[in-house]
């Protein structure tokens, strides 16, 4: 029996969590779509990964059929002793492997100021080239440096391999579903992030309530802890009640929990919903910030921490802010989030300032409500400044 595959093309294995609802899952699918656009050059194989406790995608689409078929082809190819010309590995660098004649690492990188020594060692020993998602992430790799001694001789460990950054694609949809949201008010901020320390959602909710407690303004939280199941929903809901129900008992503002699986068209319909007026994102750091990017190119204003990966698309080529810029302080990551060889204790990230966050949310609210600010012209669907990032457009049916 002949080994499965096209001998005239480069046999490339794509390793990543393609079937998960996660940031790395989306990044893996972006990589797959790029490879599929050049199937004249690549014979594509797939090794799927899990990603933490995140949910797996269940929809049966043409892309899912291709992935399933490629996984089956990969198993057969490996069983027959097949070797790969290239690998494209979409994961954190500590999981990079020597899988092919040429290995390329494609990682979101890091949301702090420095990456670990282990990451640099793994890349230098295995990977021919690194691709990251933002100029911020690239800078963290390039600027990370460690010194020590071997046999009494001083050594310096730093990145030795070429590194480039490639932003995500702008997605375009022919038809978006109509979402029926039971919202009380016409003005609603949207916060979309997993409930975890880096995303800073507790402060986001607290500061929103304190600023708008006596006004008809809503905050929609599209979030989960790890999965999109009922138990996860109840855990999130319990946290919200426990932490915020006693704040201003007679508050007029509203908090909405949006939980569960949503398709890409449904997510983009959420950005386009007439009662979803702006996005607020106050993370300590982002490798890129995909939901922020999608909200921006969908045409809604963004209130965000003025630091890390999302500045690739929220600041234009002339260096002008195209968002409501929340001031911050840079300080060490807290001990409770240190993750060996991933979030290292020596690294730092941003701490958004409470006063600035409230000021920028207020400014966004007033300018949108009054509808008389020239700044509103910045938020046209797929504005020109987003195209300047080099992000391509992907048409979705």
C-alpha positions as CSV (number, residue, x, y, z in Angstrom):
1,X,0.0,0.0,0.0
2,X,1.3,3.5,-0.9
3,X,1.7,6.0,1.9
4,X,-1.2,8.4,2.0
5,X,-0.5,11.9,0.7
6,X,0.5,13.9,-2.3
7,X,4.3,13.5,-2.9
8,X,4.3,16.6,-5.1
9,X,3.4,18.9,-2.2
10,X,5.0,19.8,1.1
11,X,3.5,17.4,3.7
12,X,2.7,19.7,6.7
13,X,1.3,18.7,10.0
14,X,-0.7,21.3,11.9
15,X,-0.7,20.6,15.6
16,X,-3.1,22.6,17.7
17,X,-6.5,22.6,19.6
18,X,-8.5,23.1,16.4
19,X,-11.7,21.7,17.8
20,X,-11.8,23.7,21.0
21,X,-13.6,26.9,21.9
22,X,-10.5,28.7,23.1
23,X,-8.1,31.5,21.9
24,X,-5.7,28.9,20.7
25,X,-8.5,27.0,19.0
26,X,-9.4,30.1,17.0
27,X,-5.7,30.7,16.2
28,X,-5.4,27.0,15.0
29,X,-8.4,27.4,12.7
30,X,-7.0,30.7,11.4
31,X,-3.8,28.8,10.6
32,X,-5.7,26.0,8.9
33,X,-7.6,28.4,6.7
34,X,-4.4,30.0,5.6
35,X,-2.9,26.6,4.7
36,X,-6.1,25.6,2.9
37,X,-5.9,28.8,0.7
38,X,-2.7,27.2,-0.7
39,X,-3.5,23.6,-1.1
40,X,-1.5,23.7,-4.3
41,X,1.5,23.9,-2.1
42,X,0.6,21.9,1.0
43,X,-0.7,18.5,1.8
44,X,-2.3,19.1,5.2
45,X,-2.3,16.7,8.1
46,X,-3.7,17.5,11.6
47,X,-2.9,16.5,15.2
48,X,-5.6,17.9,17.4
49,X,-4.9,19.0,21.0
50,X,-7.2,19.6,23.9
51,X,-6.9,22.9,25.6
52,X,-7.4,22.9,29.4
53,X,-11.0,22.2,30.3
54,X,-12.5,24.2,27.4
55,X,-15.5,22.9,25.4
56,X,-15.1,21.3,22.0
57,X,-16.9,22.5,18.9
58,X,-19.9,20.4,18.0
59,X,-21.2,22.0,14.8
60,X,-21.0,20.0,11.6
61,X,-19.5,22.3,9.0
62,X,-17.4,21.9,5.8
63,X,-14.4,22.9,7.9
64,X,-15.2,20.3,10.6
65,X,-15.5,17.6,7.9
66,X,-12.1,18.6,6.5
67,X,-10.5,18.5,10.0
68,X,-12.0,15.0,10.7
69,X,-10.8,13.7,7.4
70,X,-7.3,15.2,7.9
71,X,-7.1,13.6,11.3
72,X,-7.9,10.2,9.9
73,X,-5.4,10.7,7.1
74,X,-2.7,11.7,9.6
75,X,-3.3,8.5,11.7
76,X,-2.9,6.3,8.6
77,X,0.1,8.2,7.4
78,X,2.0,7.9,10.7
79,X,1.0,4.2,11.0
80,X,2.6,3.6,7.6
81,X,5.8,5.3,8.7
82,X,5.3,8.5,6.9
83,X,7.5,11.6,7.6
84,X,6.5,15.2,7.5
85,X,8.3,18.0,5.6
86,X,7.1,20.7,7.9
87,X,5.2,21.2,11.1
88,X,3.2,24.2,12.2
89,X,2.6,24.0,15.9
90,X,-0.1,26.2,17.5
91,X,0.5,26.2,21.2
92,X,2.7,27.5,24.0
93,X,6.4,27.1,23.3
94,X,6.9,24.5,26.1
95,X,4.8,22.1,24.0
96,X,6.8,22.5,20.8
97,X,8.2,19.2,19.5
98,X,10.6,18.1,16.8
99,X,8.0,16.7,14.4
100,X,9.3,17.3,11.0
101,X,12.3,18.4,8.9
102,X,11.3,22.0,9.4
103,X,9.4,23.0,12.6
104,X,7.5,26.4,12.8
105,X,6.1,27.6,16.1
106,X,2.9,29.7,16.0
107,X,2.1,31.0,19.4
108,X,0.0,33.7,21.0
109,X,3.1,34.2,23.1
110,X,2.7,36.0,26.3
111,X,0.5,38.7,27.9
112,X,3.3,40.0,30.2
113,X,6.6,41.7,29.8
114,X,8.8,38.5,29.6
115,X,8.7,34.9,28.6
116,X,10.4,32.1,30.4
117,X,13.9,30.7,29.9
118,X,12.4,27.3,29.1
119,X,10.5,28.8,26.2
120,X,13.6,30.4,24.7
121,X,15.5,27.1,25.1
122,X,12.8,25.1,23.4
123,X,12.6,27.5,20.5
124,X,16.3,27.7,20.0
125,X,16.8,23.9,20.1
126,X,13.8,22.8,18.0
127,X,12.1,25.6,16.0
128,X,13.3,27.2,12.8
129,X,11.0,30.2,12.9
130,X,8.5,31.7,15.3
131,X,5.2,33.4,14.4
132,X,3.3,35.4,17.0
133,X,0.0,37.3,16.9
134,X,1.1,40.9,17.8
135,X,4.1,43.2,17.8
136,X,3.7,43.3,21.6
137,X,4.1,39.5,21.9
138,X,7.1,39.7,19.5
139,X,8.7,42.3,21.8
140,X,8.3,40.1,24.8
141,X,10.3,37.3,23.1
142,X,12.9,39.6,21.7
143,X,13.5,41.5,24.9
144,X,13.6,38.5,27.2
145,X,17.2,37.7,28.2
146,X,18.8,35.5,30.9
147,X,22.4,35.3,32.1
148,X,24.2,32.5,34.0
149,X,27.3,30.4,34.0
150,X,28.3,27.1,32.4
151,X,31.7,25.6,33.5
152,X,32.6,28.9,35.1
153,X,32.0,30.8,31.8
154,X,29.3,33.5,31.6
155,X,26.5,32.8,29.1
156,X,23.5,34.7,27.8
157,X,20.2,33.1,26.8
158,X,18.1,35.0,24.4
159,X,16.0,34.3,21.3
160,X,18.2,33.1,18.5
161,X,15.5,32.2,15.8
162,X,13.7,34.6,13.4
163,X,10.4,35.8,14.7
164,X,7.5,37.6,12.9
165,X,4.0,38.8,14.0
166,X,0.9,38.2,11.9
167,X,-2.5,39.7,13.0
168,X,-5.8,37.9,12.7
169,X,-8.2,38.1,9.8
170,X,-11.2,40.3,9.5
171,X,-14.2,38.1,9.0
172,X,-17.1,39.0,6.8
173,X,-20.5,37.3,6.8
174,X,-23.1,37.3,4.1
175,X,-25.9,36.8,6.6
176,X,-26.1,37.2,10.3
177,X,-28.8,35.7,12.5
178,X,-31.2,37.9,14.5
179,X,-30.4,37.7,18.2
180,X,-33.3,38.2,20.6
181,X,-31.8,39.6,23.7
182,X,-34.0,40.6,26.6
183,X,-32.4,43.9,27.4
184,X,-34.1,46.7,29.3
185,X,-32.0,49.6,28.1
186,X,-30.8,50.9,24.7
187,X,-27.2,51.5,25.8
188,X,-25.3,48.4,26.9
189,X,-21.6,47.8,27.2
190,X,-20.3,44.3,26.2
191,X,-17.5,42.6,28.1
192,X,-16.4,39.3,26.4
193,X,-13.7,37.3,28.2
194,X,-13.2,34.1,30.2
195,X,-13.6,34.6,34.0
196,X,-10.0,34.5,35.2
197,X,-7.4,36.8,36.9
198,X,-5.9,38.2,33.7
199,X,-9.2,39.4,32.2
200,X,-10.0,41.5,35.3
201,X,-13.8,41.0,35.0
202,X,-14.5,41.6,38.8
203,X,-13.1,45.1,38.6
204,X,-14.8,45.7,35.3
205,X,-18.2,44.9,36.8
206,X,-17.5,46.7,40.1
207,X,-16.3,49.9,38.4
208,X,-19.3,49.8,36.0
209,X,-21.8,49.6,38.8
210,X,-20.1,52.4,40.8
211,X,-20.1,54.7,37.7
212,X,-23.6,53.9,36.4
213,X,-25.6,52.7,39.4
214,X,-28.3,55.3,39.1
215,X,-28.6,55.3,35.3
216,X,-30.3,53.2,32.6
217,X,-27.2,51.5,31.3
218,X,-26.4,47.8,31.0
219,X,-23.4,45.6,31.0
220,X,-23.5,42.3,29.1
221,X,-21.0,39.7,30.3
222,X,-20.3,37.0,27.7
223,X,-18.2,34.8,29.9
224,X,-17.5,31.4,31.4
225,X,-15.1,29.8,33.8
226,X,-14.0,26.9,31.6
227,X,-16.9,25.3,29.8
228,X,-20.2,26.3,28.4
229,X,-22.3,23.8,30.4
230,X,-25.1,24.5,32.9
231,X,-22.9,23.9,35.9
232,X,-20.4,26.5,34.7
233,X,-23.3,28.9,34.1
234,X,-24.5,28.5,37.7
235,X,-21.0,29.0,39.1
236,X,-20.6,32.2,37.2
237,X,-24.1,33.4,38.2
238,X,-23.3,32.6,41.8
239,X,-20.1,34.6,41.7
240,X,-21.9,37.6,40.3
241,X,-24.6,37.5,42.9
242,X,-22.1,37.0,45.8
243,X,-19.8,39.8,44.7
244,X,-22.2,42.4,43.4
245,X,-25.8,42.0,44.5
246,X,-25.2,44.0,47.6
247,X,-23.6,46.9,45.8
248,X,-26.1,49.8,45.6
249,X,-29.2,47.7,46.4
250,X,-31.5,50.1,44.6
251,X,-29.2,50.4,41.5
252,X,-30.8,51.2,38.2
253,X,-28.0,49.8,36.0
254,X,-28.3,46.2,34.8
255,X,-25.9,43.3,34.6
256,X,-26.7,40.5,32.1
257,X,-25.0,37.1,31.9
258,X,-24.7,35.7,28.4
259,X,-23.5,32.1,28.7
260,X,-23.2,29.1,26.4
261,X,-22.0,28.2,23.0
262,X,-22.4,30.7,20.2
263,X,-21.4,30.3,16.6
264,X,-19.2,32.8,14.8
265,X,-22.2,34.4,13.0
266,X,-24.0,34.7,16.3
267,X,-21.0,36.4,18.0
268,X,-20.8,38.9,15.1
269,X,-24.5,39.4,15.3
270,X,-24.0,40.3,19.0
271,X,-21.5,43.0,18.0
272,X,-24.0,44.3,15.5
273,X,-27.0,44.2,17.8
274,X,-28.6,47.7,18.0
275,X,-28.6,47.6,21.8
276,X,-24.9,46.5,22.1
277,X,-23.4,50.0,22.0
278,X,-19.7,49.6,23.0
279,X,-17.2,47.1,24.3
280,X,-15.3,47.4,27.5
281,X,-12.1,45.4,28.0
282,X,-9.9,46.0,31.0
283,X,-7.4,43.1,30.9
284,X,-4.0,43.1,32.6
285,X,-2.6,42.0,29.2
286,X,-3.5,40.5,25.9
287,X,-1.4,38.6,23.3
288,X,-3.8,40.0,20.7
289,X,-7.3,40.4,22.1
290,X,-9.5,38.7,19.4
291,X,-13.0,39.7,20.8
292,X,-11.7,43.3,21.0
293,X,-10.6,43.2,17.4
294,X,-13.9,41.7,16.2
295,X,-15.8,44.4,18.1
296,X,-13.7,47.1,16.6
297,X,-14.0,46.0,13.0
298,X,-17.7,45.4,13.5
299,X,-18.0,49.2,14.2
300,X,-18.6,49.6,17.9
301,X,-16.4,51.8,20.2
302,X,-14.0,50.1,22.5
303,X,-13.0,51.1,26.0
304,X,-9.7,49.3,26.8
305,X,-6.6,49.1,28.8
306,X,-4.0,51.1,26.8
307,X,-1.3,48.3,26.9
308,X,-0.3,45.1,25.1
309,X,-1.4,43.2,22.0
310,X,-4.6,45.0,21.1
311,X,-2.7,48.2,20.4
312,X,-1.8,46.6,17.1
313,X,-5.3,47.4,15.8
314,X,-6.6,50.1,18.2
315,X,-3.8,52.6,17.3
316,X,-3.6,53.6,13.7
317,X,-0.5,54.0,11.5
318,X,-0.1,57.6,12.5
319,X,0.1,56.6,16.2
320,X,-3.4,58.0,17.0
321,X,-5.6,56.2,19.5
322,X,-8.8,54.8,17.9
323,X,-10.3,53.8,21.2
324,X,-11.1,55.1,24.7
325,X,-7.7,54.6,26.3
326,X,-7.7,53.5,29.9
327,X,-4.5,54.5,31.9
328,X,-2.6,51.9,33.8
329,X,0.4,51.1,35.9
330,X,2.9,48.3,35.2
331,X,3.8,46.1,38.1
332,X,4.7,42.5,38.8
333,X,2.1,39.7,38.3
334,X,0.5,38.6,41.6
335,X,1.9,35.4,43.2
336,X,-1.4,33.6,42.8
337,X,-1.3,33.7,39.0
338,X,2.3,32.6,38.6
339,X,2.4,29.5,36.3
340,X,5.7,27.7,36.1
341,X,7.4,28.5,32.8
342,X,4.4,30.3,31.4
343,X,3.5,33.3,33.6
344,X,6.8,33.8,35.4
345,X,7.1,35.7,38.7
346,X,9.7,38.1,37.2
347,X,7.3,39.3,34.6
348,X,5.0,42.3,34.8
349,X,1.6,43.3,33.4
350,X,-0.8,46.3,33.4
351,X,-3.1,47.3,36.2
352,X,-5.8,49.6,34.8
353,X,-6.5,52.6,36.9
354,X,-10.0,52.7,38.4
355,X,-10.5,56.4,37.9
356,X,-9.4,56.3,34.2
357,X,-11.6,53.3,33.5
358,X,-14.7,55.0,34.9
359,X,-13.8,58.2,33.1
360,X,-13.4,56.5,29.7
361,X,-16.6,54.5,30.1
362,X,-18.4,57.7,31.0
363,X,-16.9,59.5,28.0
364,X,-17.9,56.7,25.7
365,X,-21.4,56.7,27.0
366,X,-21.9,60.5,26.8
367,X,-20.5,60.7,23.3
368,X,-22.6,57.9,21.9
369,X,-25.7,59.1,23.8
370,X,-25.3,62.7,22.5
371,X,-24.3,61.5,19.0
372,X,-22.6,64.8,18.3
373,X,-18.9,63.9,18.6
374,X,-16.6,63.8,15.6
375,X,-14.9,60.8,17.3
376,X,-17.9,58.6,16.4
377,X,-16.7,58.6,12.8
378,X,-13.8,56.4,13.9
379,X,-16.1,53.5,14.5
380,X,-17.2,52.6,11.0
381,X,-17.5,48.9,10.2
382,X,-14.0,47.6,9.1
383,X,-12.4,51.1,9.3
384,X,-9.3,51.8,7.3
385,X,-7.0,51.8,10.3
386,X,-7.7,48.1,10.9
387,X,-6.8,47.3,7.4
388,X,-3.4,48.9,8.0
389,X,-2.5,46.1,10.4
390,X,-2.1,43.8,7.5
391,X,-5.1,41.7,8.7
392,X,-6.6,39.9,5.7
393,X,-10.4,39.5,5.2
394,X,-12.1,36.1,5.3
395,X,-15.4,35.8,3.7
396,X,-17.8,33.5,5.5
397,X,-21.1,32.2,4.1
